[in-house]
């Protein structure tokens, strides 16, 4: 994953899912599994950071607009 071409959340999740499934099925031999495990770790870290950022953004919006449906009644 390069910094100039980050995948979307969906692309990263889909790639991680494919790697996970291939490893679970035993489709990847030992030599191929190490780079795939590293790539899977990169993707999991990327997704974790992105999701934390999204969560922070949602919290900021919630603080900015703290109204609930009950406030509208």
Order of alpha helices (4+ residues) and beta strands (2+ residues): alpha-alpha-alpha
